[in-house]
C-alpha cells in the first residue's frame, strides 16, 4: 500500500499586515506546540519577520523550538514578495538573500524552500535559487502540464542547475466542519489514482495544501485541524502528515521542464483588460502578459527597471547605493504591481506608493554621485521605438512616440508621479477613451465632438492624434529639444492636417510649441485642444478638489490676478475663456504647475473617475480619479496655411514646510 503524505502550510502575503494576523499565528503555534506529532510549514515575508522579531520575540522562540523538533518548517522567498520574473538578477538574488538572512536571525535556520508571488515563474530562476541554497519551490498545480500532475514532486534542470518543484493543490483543501476521516480517504484515493512509471509504482504520493489566513483560522476555530490530526493517527500509515522538505526526499521526483508559469487566478485577467478570460492550455499566459495588458502597470515596470539600472551604474557612495537598492526592493513588492491577497487588479494607490519609493531611490543615487541633467533618446519601454527620457533637477519624465505625449512626470521633491493616470475602458466605465491619458495630449475636434469632450462623460473617437505614432522630425540632445510630427485628417473631412510638436526642456519645466498646417485644398475650422491629466489617487468625498487647487488668470482683468475655482465647478461645459495662465497646486506636497499659453485660450477642467472591479467581489466600483485640464483654441486654417501655439509649463517645487498652501499663477506671457 502506497503512503500518501499531506503537507499543510499557512501562506503569507506582503499586503497582510503582521499585526492584523498575529492572533492567527499565535493560535497556530499554540496548536502545533500541543500536538507534537503534527508537522506544519509557515511562509513569512520579510516585513512580517522583522515585525515579529521586534514586537513578539517569544513567538519566534517557540517557532525555533518547533523547528528544532523537526515539526515546523519555515519557507522563504523574496523579502518583499516580488514578482521574480520582472526583476534583474541582482535584485532577485538580493531579495532572496535578504529574507534568508532575516529568517536565519529569527529562527536560527535558513529556508530550503520558497513560494512564488502570484505563482510567477521562469526557467532563469533556477540558477538564482540554487546559488542561494533554495532547494525547492512551491508551484500551483495548474501551472504544471497535465501529464506531469501525478501527485509527485518534480525536478527541473536548466543549464546544469536543478531545483525541485512541489505542486500545490488548491482543490485539496479540507472544509471547516467537514468529515476528517472521509477527507483523508478521498485524498488517498485521488492521489493513488494517476498511473505512474513502473519503477516508482510502489512509492508514496505527495499532496501539498497552502491555506490563506482566513481559511486557516476557520479550520482552527471549527476544530477541523484537531479532527484531521486524530484521523491521520488512526489511518494505519496510509495517510501521513509531513513537511515538504522531508517528504520530497522520501518520494522519487519526476523530471519536468516548466519554462514559465503564472497562477490561474491572476492569469485569467492577463489577456483582456478587466475581463476574465480562461487561460489557454496551449499557450499559457505569464506575468509579462499581465504587464503588457495594463499600460499603467507597464509604465511602473519600465520605471522600476530604469531605477534599477541607475543604481547598478552608480559609482558613488557605497552606503547610499545600498540604501537606494533597499528602497528599490521595497518598490518591487508584488502587491504594488498586480496583486493582493484579495485579488489581481492594479491599484492606483499602491502604484503611487511604488513611485514614491522609486523617487526616493533615485534621489539617493543622485546624492551619491555627481548628478548631471540629461536628455536621452533610447528604447525606454522596449517597444522598438525611441522614447525621450528627461532627468532634470526637479523632475523626471518620458516623451513617447505614441501620441507624442509626456508620461511619468515625477517631481522628486514631492516623491509623486503626477502622470500615473488610467484611462476609461468600456468593460468598467461604459465608455472607452481609446487613448492613454498623459500630458500634452493633442486633439483636433469638430464643434460637436468638442461639446461631447467638454461634457466629460462621453468618449470621442473621431480624433486621431492621441492614437497615432509621431515620427521624429529633429532632435538636439545638447539643446534638450525634440520635434515630432504627425498627420491626420481634419474632423468630419479628409483634409490632411500636419502637426509639428516641439518639446524644449529646461530644469524648471518645458516649452511645447505646436505648428498646425493645412496640407489640403479646403479650409479647416476646428477646436485644437492640448490635454494634461493629473493623477489624483483614490476617489474621495471631495473629489479631486481634495487633492488639487485650480486657479486661472483671465486676460480680461486689468490686474494679473486669479480666480480660485474648484475643479468640479468647471465640468459639463463650464469652461473659462480668455485665459492667460492656469495653475494647478497639489495641496499635499505644495508642488504647483503653471501653464502659460502664448495666446489667450479657453480652459476646460474636469474630474474623471475611473471604475474598476473590486478585488473581493469583482463588482465595478469607483477606483481612482484624475484631474483633466485642457487648453483649447478655436482655429481656422486656410488651404496651405499654418499657425503656431505655444505653452510654457513651469514646475514649482514648494520649499519644505510650505505644502497645503495655495499659490496664484503669474500673469500670462505674451508673444
C-alpha positions in Angstrom: 0.0 0.0 0.0 1.4 3.4 -1.0 1.6 6.1 1.6 0.1 9.5 0.8 1.9 12.3 2.5 -0.1 15.5 3.1 1.8 18.8 3.7 -0.3 21.6 5.2 1.0 25.2 5.3 0.0 28.7 6.1 0.6 31.3 3.4 1.7 34.9 3.8 1.2 37.9 1.6 3.2 41.1 1.7 -0.1 43.1 1.9 -1.2 41.3 5.0 0.0 43.4 8.0 1.7 41.2 10.6 -0.2 42.9 13.4 -3.5 42.1 11.8 -2.8 38.4 11.7 -0.7 37.9 14.8 -3.6 36.2 16.6 -3.8 33.6 13.8 -0.1 32.8 14.1 -0.2 32.7 17.9 -3.1 30.3 17.9 -1.3 28.2 15.2 1.9 28.0 17.1 0.0 27.1 20.3 -1.9 24.4 18.5 1.1 22.7 17.0 3.1 23.0 20.2 0.4 21.0 21.9 0.2 18.5 19.0 3.9 17.3 18.8 3.1 14.8 16.0 1.6 17.2 13.6 4.1 18.8 11.1 3.3 22.1 9.5 5.1 24.7 7.5 4.8 28.5 7.5 5.5 31.2 4.9 6.7 34.6 6.1 7.5 37.8 4.2 10.5 39.9 5.2 8.4 42.7 6.9 6.4 40.2 8.8 9.5 38.5 10.1 11.0 41.8 11.1 7.8 42.8 12.9 7.8 39.6 15.0 11.5 39.9 15.8 10.7 43.4 17.1 7.3 43.0 18.8 6.9 39.3 19.6 10.3 37.6 20.0 8.7 35.0 22.2 6.6 33.8 19.2 9.8 33.2 17.2 11.4 31.4 20.1 8.6 28.9 20.1 8.9 28.5 16.3 12.6 28.0 16.8 11.9 25.2 19.3 9.3 23.6 17.0 11.7 23.7 14.1 14.4 22.1 16.3 11.9 19.2 16.9 11.6 19.0 13.1 7.9 19.7 13.4 7.8 23.0 11.7 9.4 24.3 8.6 9.8 27.9 7.6 9.8 28.8 3.9 11.5 31.8 2.3 11.3 33.7 -1.0 11.8 37.4 -1.7 12.0 39.8 1.2 9.1 41.9 -0.2 7.4 39.1 -2.0 8.2 40.4 -5.5 7.3 39.1 -9.0 10.7 37.4 -9.7 10.5 37.2 -13.5 10.2 41.0 -13.6 13.5 41.6 -11.8 17.1 41.9 -12.8 19.2 39.0 -11.3 20.9 41.4 -8.9 17.6 42.4 -7.4 16.2 38.9 -7.5 19.3 37.4 -5.7 19.4 40.3 -3.2 15.8 39.8 -2.1 16.2 36.1 -1.7 19.4 36.5 0.4 17.8 39.3 2.4 14.9 37.2 3.5 17.0 34.1 4.1 19.3 36.1 6.4 16.3 37.6 8.2 14.8 34.1 8.8 18.1 32.7 10.0 18.3 35.6 12.5 14.7 35.0 13.6 14.5 31.2 13.9 18.1 30.1 13.6 17.9 28.3 10.2 18.0 29.4 6.6 15.0 28.3 4.5 15.3 25.4 2.0 12.0 26.1 0.2 10.1 29.1 -1.0 6.9 30.3 -2.5 6.2 32.5 -5.6 4.2 35.7 -5.6 1.1 35.0 -7.8 2.8 31.8 -8.9 5.1 33.8 -11.3 7.9 31.6 -12.5 10.5 31.5 -15.3 13.3 29.0 -16.0 16.1 31.5 -15.4 15.1 31.5 -11.7 16.7 28.0 -11.3 20.2 29.3 -11.1 19.4 32.0 -8.6 17.6 29.6 -6.3 20.5 27.0 -6.3 23.0 29.8 -5.7 21.3 30.9 -2.5 20.5 27.5 -1.1 16.9 27.2 -2.2 16.3 23.5 -2.9 12.6 23.5 -3.8 9.8 25.9 -4.8 6.0 25.6 -4.3 4.1 26.0 -7.6 0.3 26.0 -8.4 -0.6 22.5 -9.8 -2.5 24.2 -12.6 0.8 25.6 -13.9 2.2 22.0 -14.3 1.5 20.1 -17.6 -1.4 17.6 -17.1 0.6 14.6 -17.8 3.0 15.6 -15.0 0.3 16.0 -12.4 1.0 12.7 -10.7 1.0 13.9 -7.0 4.7 13.6 -7.1 7.4 16.3 -6.7 9.2 17.3 -9.9 12.8 18.1 -10.6 13.7 20.8 -13.2 17.1 21.3 -14.8 18.1 24.5 -16.6 21.7 24.8 -18.0 23.1 22.4 -15.4 21.2 23.9 -12.4 18.4 22.0 -10.7 15.5 22.8 -8.4 12.7 20.7 -7.1 9.1 21.8 -7.8 6.4 20.8 -5.2 2.9 21.2 -6.7 0.3 22.9 -4.5 -3.3 21.6 -4.9 -5.9 24.3 -4.2 -8.7 21.7 -4.8 -7.4 19.5 -2.0 -8.2 21.9 0.9 -10.4 20.5 3.7 -13.6 22.3 4.6 -14.3 23.6 8.1 -16.6 21.2 10.0 -16.1 18.6 7.3 -15.7 14.9 7.9 -12.0 14.5 8.6 -11.9 10.7 8.1 -13.7 11.0 4.8 -11.4 13.8 3.7 -8.3 11.6 4.2 -9.9 8.7 2.4 -10.7 10.9 -0.6 -7.2 12.3 -0.7 -5.7 8.8 -0.6 -8.0 7.7 -3.4 -7.3 10.8 -5.5 -3.5 10.7 -5.1 -3.3 7.0 -5.8 -5.3 7.1 -9.0 -2.8 8.6 -11.6 -0.7 6.0 -13.3 3.0 6.4 -12.8 6.1 4.8 -14.3 6.6 1.2 -13.2 9.9 1.9 -11.4 8.1 4.2 -8.9 4.7 2.5 -8.7 5.4 1.3 -5.2 6.4 4.7 -3.9 4.3 7.2 -1.9 2.5 10.2 -3.2 2.6 13.8 -2.0 -0.2 16.3 -1.6 0.6 19.9 -0.6 -2.0 22.4 0.6 -1.5 26.1 1.3 -4.1 27.9 3.4 -4.8 31.6 3.5 -5.1 33.3 6.9 -8.9 33.3 6.7 -9.0 29.6 5.7 -6.6 28.5 8.4 -8.5 30.5 11.1 -11.8 28.9 10.1 -10.2 25.4 10.3 -8.7 26.2 13.6 -11.8 27.6 15.2 -14.1 24.8 13.9 -11.9 22.1 15.4 -11.3 20.6 11.9 -7.5 20.6 12.4 -7.7 18.6 15.6 -10.1 16.2 13.9 -7.6 15.8 11.0 -4.8 15.1 13.4 -6.8 12.4 15.2 -8.0 10.8 11.9 -4.4 10.7 10.5 -3.3 9.0 13.6 -5.9 6.2 13.0 -5.1 5.8 9.3 -2.6 2.9 9.9 0.1 4.8 7.9 -2.0 5.1 4.7 -2.1 8.9 5.1 0.6 10.7 7.0 1.3 14.4 7.6 4.8 15.5 6.7 7.0 18.6 5.9 7.7 19.4 2.3 11.5 19.3 2.8 11.3 15.8 4.3 8.6 14.4 2.2 10.2 15.2 -1.2 13.2 13.2 -0.2 11.2 10.1 0.5 9.5 10.2 -2.9 11.2 9.9 -6.3 11.0 13.2 -8.3 9.7 13.3 -11.9 11.9 15.2 -14.4 10.0 18.1 -15.9 10.7 21.5 -17.6 8.4 24.4 -16.9 9.6 27.5 -18.8 7.1 29.9 -17.4 4.1 29.8 -15.0 1.5 32.2 -13.6 -1.3 31.5 -11.1 -4.6 30.9 -12.8 -6.4 33.3 -10.5 -4.3 36.1 -11.9 -3.7 34.8 -15.4 -7.4 35.0 -16.3 -7.1 38.8 -16.2 -3.9 38.9 -18.3 -5.5 38.7 -21.8 -8.2 41.4 -21.9 -8.2 44.4 -19.5 -10.6 43.8 -16.6 -12.3 40.9 -18.3 -11.8 37.3 -17.1 -10.6 35.0 -19.9 -9.9 31.3 -19.2 -6.3 30.5 -19.7 -5.4 28.6 -22.9 -3.6 25.4 -22.1 -1.7 25.5 -25.4 -0.2 29.0 -24.8 -0.3 29.7 -21.0 -0.3 33.3 -20.0 2.5 34.7 -17.9 3.1 37.7 -15.7 4.6 39.5 -18.7 1.2 39.2 -20.5 -0.4 40.8 -17.4 2.1 43.7 -17.5 1.6 44.3 -21.2 -2.2 44.2 -20.9 -2.3 47.1 -18.4 -0.4 50.2 -19.6 -0.3 51.7 -16.2 1.5 48.6 -14.9 3.8 48.5 -17.8 4.8 52.1 -17.1 5.6 51.3 -13.5 7.6 48.3 -14.6 9.7 50.4 -17.0 10.3 52.9 -14.3 11.4 50.2 -11.9 13.9 48.8 -14.4 15.2 52.3 -15.1 15.9 53.0 -11.5 17.5 49.6 -11.0 19.8 50.3 -13.9 20.7 53.7 -12.4 21.6 52.1 -9.1 23.7 49.4 -10.8 25.6 52.1 -12.8 26.1 54.3 -9.8 29.8 54.7 -8.8 29.4 57.0 -5.8 29.0 56.4 -2.1 28.5 52.7 -1.5 26.4 53.1 1.6 24.0 55.4 -0.2 23.9 53.0 -3.1 22.9 50.2 -0.7 20.2 52.4 0.8 18.9 53.1 -2.7 18.9 49.4 -3.6 16.8 48.7 -0.4 14.3 51.4 -1.4 14.1 49.8 -4.9 13.5 46.3 -3.4 10.6 47.7 -1.3 9.1 49.2 -4.5 9.3 45.8 -6.2 6.7 44.2 -3.8 4.2 42.2 -5.8 1.2 43.9 -4.4 2.4 47.2 -5.8 2.3 45.8 -9.3 -0.6 43.4 -9.7 -1.9 41.6 -6.7 -3.1 41.5 -3.2 -4.4 38.6 -1.0 -7.9 39.6 -2.2 -7.4 39.8 -6.0 -5.5 40.6 -9.1 -6.4 44.1 -10.0 -4.0 47.0 -10.3 -4.3 49.7 -7.6 -3.6 53.4 -8.2 -3.0 53.9 -4.5 -0.4 51.1 -4.3 1.2 52.2 -7.6 1.7 55.7 -6.2 3.5 54.1 -3.2 5.8 52.3 -5.6 6.5 55.5 -7.4 7.3 57.3 -4.1 9.9 54.6 -3.2 11.4 54.7 -6.7 11.7 58.5 -6.5 13.4 58.2 -3.1 15.8 55.6 -4.5 16.7 57.8 -7.5 17.2 60.8 -5.2 19.6 58.8 -3.1 21.6 57.8 -6.2 21.7 61.4 -7.3 23.1 62.4 -3.9 25.6 59.6 -4.0 27.4 60.9 -7.1 27.7 64.0 -9.3 24.3 64.2 -10.9 24.0 65.9 -14.3 20.8 66.7 -16.1 20.2 64.6 -19.2 18.0 64.4 -22.2 18.5 60.9 -23.8 16.8 59.1 -26.7 16.6 55.3 -26.5 14.1 52.5 -26.4 13.0 53.1 -22.8 9.9 50.8 -22.8 11.1 48.1 -25.2 8.5 48.7 -27.9 11.0 49.0 -30.7 10.7 52.8 -30.8 12.9 55.5 -29.2 11.5 57.4 -26.3 13.0 60.6 -24.9 13.9 60.4 -21.3 14.2 63.6 -19.2 16.2 63.6 -15.9 16.1 67.2 -14.7 16.9 68.6 -11.3 13.3 68.9 -10.3 11.6 66.1 -12.2 11.9 63.1 -14.4 9.6 62.2 -17.3 9.5 60.5 -20.7 8.2 61.5 -24.1 6.6 58.7 -26.0 6.2 58.4 -29.8 2.6 57.1 -29.5 0.5 60.3 -29.2 3.7 62.3 -28.9 2.7 62.8 -25.2 4.6 63.1 -21.9 4.4 60.2 -19.4 5.6 59.6 -15.9 6.0 63.2 -14.7 7.6 62.6 -11.3 8.5 65.6 -9.1 11.3 64.3 -6.9 10.8 66.7 -4.1 7.2 65.6 -3.7 8.0 61.9 -4.4 5.0 61.7 -6.6 4.2 60.6 -10.2 1.6 63.0 -11.5 1.4 61.1 -14.7 0.2 57.8 -13.2 -3.3 58.2 -14.7 -5.5 55.5 -16.1 -8.0 55.6 -19.0 -11.6 54.7 -19.3 -12.4 51.2 -20.6 -15.9 50.1 -21.7 -15.8 47.0 -19.6 -15.8 49.1 -16.4 -16.6 52.8 -17.3 -19.3 52.1 -20.1 -17.2 54.3 -22.4 -13.8 53.8 -23.9 -11.3 56.6 -24.2 -9.3 54.8 -26.8 -6.1 56.5 -25.9 -3.7 56.6 -22.9 -4.1 59.8 -20.8 -0.9 61.6 -20.3 0.4 65.2 -20.5 0.3 67.3 -23.7 -2.3 65.0 -25.5 -3.3 66.6 -28.8 -6.9 66.8 -30.0 -8.4 68.4 -33.1 -12.2 68.4 -32.6 -15.3 69.3 -34.6 -17.8 71.6 -32.8 -20.0 68.6 -31.9 -17.1 66.5 -30.7 -15.8 69.4 -28.6 -19.1 69.7 -26.9 -19.1 66.0 -26.1 -15.5 66.3 -24.9 -16.4 69.1 -22.5 -19.2 67.0 -21.0 -16.5 64.6 -19.9 -19.0 61.7 -19.8 -18.7 60.5 -23.4 -15.7 59.2 -25.5 -14.6 60.9 -28.7 -13.1 58.6 -31.3 -13.1 60.8 -34.4 -9.9 62.5 -33.3 -6.8 60.7 -34.5 -3.8 62.4 -32.9 -3.8 60.7 -29.4 -3.6 57.3 -31.0 -1.0 58.0 -33.7 2.7 57.3 -33.8 4.5 60.6 -34.1 7.6 60.5 -36.3 10.9 62.2 -35.3 11.4 65.4 -37.2 14.5 66.7 -35.4 16.5 66.0 -32.3 19.1 68.0 -30.4 20.1 66.5 -27.0 22.5 69.3 -26.4 19.7 71.9 -26.5 17.3 69.4 -25.0 14.9 69.7 -27.8 12.9 67.2 -29.8 10.4 67.9 -32.6 7.8 65.3 -33.6 5.4 65.3 -36.5 2.1 63.6 -37.3 -0.5 63.9 -40.0 -4.3 63.3 -39.5 -7.5 64.2 -41.3 -9.4 67.2 -40.1 -12.6 66.4 -38.2 -15.5 65.5 -40.5 -13.3 65.9 -43.6 -10.5 64.2 -45.5 -8.3 67.4 -45.4 -4.8 66.4 -44.1 -3.5 68.5 -41.2 0.2 68.3 -40.3 1.0 68.8 -36.6 4.6 69.6 -35.6 5.3 69.4 -31.9 8.5 70.6 -30.3 9.5 70.0 -26.7 12.2 72.3 -25.4 13.1 71.1 -21.9 14.7 73.0 -19.1 15.4 72.5 -15.4 12.2 74.1 -14.2 9.8 72.8 -16.8 9.4 72.9 -20.6 8.0 74.8 -23.5 5.9 72.9 -26.0 5.5 74.5 -29.4 2.7 73.5 -31.9 2.6 74.2 -35.6 -0.6 73.2 -37.3 -0.5 73.2 -41.1 -3.4 72.7 -43.6 -1.9 70.4 -46.2 -5.1 70.2 -48.3 -7.1 72.3 -50.7 -10.0 73.2 -48.5 -10.2 75.4 -45.4 -10.4 73.8 -41.9 -12.2 75.1 -38.9 -11.8 73.1 -35.7 -11.1 73.2 -32.0 -7.5 72.5 -31.1 -7.0 71.2 -27.5 -4.0 70.3 -25.5 -4.9 68.0 -22.6 -3.0 67.3 -19.4 -4.0 64.7 -16.8 -3.0 64.9 -13.2 -3.3 61.7 -11.1 -5.5 62.3 -8.1 -5.4 58.9 -6.3 -8.3 57.2 -4.7 -11.8 58.6 -5.0 -12.8 60.8 -2.0 -15.9 62.6 -0.9 -14.5 65.9 -2.0 -13.3 64.6 -5.4 -10.2 66.0 -7.0 -10.8 69.2 -5.0 -9.4 67.4 -2.0 -6.1 66.9 -4.0 -5.7 70.0 -6.2 -6.4 73.7 -6.2 -7.1 75.2 -9.6 -6.5 78.9 -10.4 -6.9 80.7 -13.6 -5.8 84.2 -14.7 -8.1 85.9 -17.1 -6.7 88.4 -19.7 -9.9 90.4 -19.3 -8.9 91.5 -15.9 -6.7 94.6 -15.6 -4.7 93.1 -12.8 -2.7 89.8 -13.1 -5.0 88.2 -10.6 -6.5 84.8 -10.4 -9.9 83.3 -9.7 -9.7 80.3 -7.5 -12.2 77.6 -8.6 -13.0 74.1 -7.6 -12.3 71.6 -10.3 -15.9 70.2 -10.1 -17.4 73.6 -11.0 -15.7 73.5 -14.4 -17.2 70.3 -15.7 -20.2 69.9 -18.0 -19.4 72.9 -20.3 -18.3 75.3 -17.5 -15.2 76.5 -19.4 -13.2 79.6 -18.7 -12.5 81.8 -21.7 -9.8 84.3 -22.5 -7.4 82.6 -20.0 -3.8 83.7 -19.9 -2.5 81.3 -17.2 -3.6 78.2 -15.3 -2.1 76.9 -12.1 -2.6 73.5 -10.6 -1.4 73.2 -7.0 -1.0 69.8 -5.2 -2.4 70.5 -1.7 -0.5 67.7 -0.1 3.1 68.4 -1.4 2.7 72.1 -2.3 4.1 71.4 -5.8 2.5 73.6 -8.5 2.3 73.5 -12.2 1.8 76.8 -14.2 0.6 76.7 -17.8 1.1 79.9 -19.7 0.0 79.9 -23.4 1.4 82.5 -25.8 -2.2 83.3 -26.8 -5.4 83.5 -24.7 -7.3 80.3 -24.7 -10.3 78.5 -23.3 -9.7 76.2 -20.4 -11.7 73.0 -19.8 -11.1 71.5 -16.4 -13.0 68.4 -15.2 -12.5 65.5 -12.8 -12.7 62.0 -14.3 -13.5 59.0 -12.1 -12.3 55.6 -13.3 -14.2 52.5 -12.2 -12.6 49.1 -11.7 -13.6 45.6 -10.4 -13.4 45.3 -6.6 -10.9 42.6 -5.6 -13.2 40.8 -3.2 -16.5 40.8 -5.2 -15.5 41.8 -8.8 -18.2 44.5 -8.5 -17.5 47.6 -10.6 -16.8 50.4 -8.2 -15.1 53.9 -8.3 -11.4 53.2 -8.0 -9.3 56.2 -8.9 -9.6 59.7 -10.3 -7.7 62.2 -12.4 -7.9 66.0 -13.0 -8.1 66.6 -16.7 -7.1 70.1 -17.8 -7.2 71.2 -21.4 -6.1 74.4 -23.1 -8.3 75.0 -26.2 -8.2 77.3 -29.2 -10.8 77.8 -31.9 -8.6 77.6 -35.1 -9.2 78.4 -38.8 -6.7 77.2 -41.3 -7.0 78.3 -45.0 -5.6 75.9 -47.6 -1.8 75.7 -47.4 -1.6 78.0 -44.3 -0.2 77.2 -40.8 -0.4 78.7 -37.3 1.5 78.4 -34.1 0.5 77.8 -30.5 3.0 77.6 -27.6 2.5 76.5 -24.0 5.1 77.2 -21.2 4.9 74.8 -18.3 6.7 75.7 -15.1 7.1 73.1 -12.3 7.4 74.8 -9.0 8.6 72.6 -6.1 7.4 74.0 -2.8 10.1 74.6 -0.1 9.9 72.3 2.9 7.1 73.1 5.2 5.0 75.0 2.6 2.8 72.2 1.5 -1.0 72.6 1.6 -0.8 76.3 0.7 -2.5 77.8 -2.3 -0.5 79.7 -4.9 -1.5 82.2 -7.6 -0.5 82.0 -11.2 1.7 84.6 -12.8 0.5 86.9 -15.5 0.1 85.3 -18.9 3.2 85.6 -21.0 2.7 87.3 -24.4 4.4 86.7 -27.6 
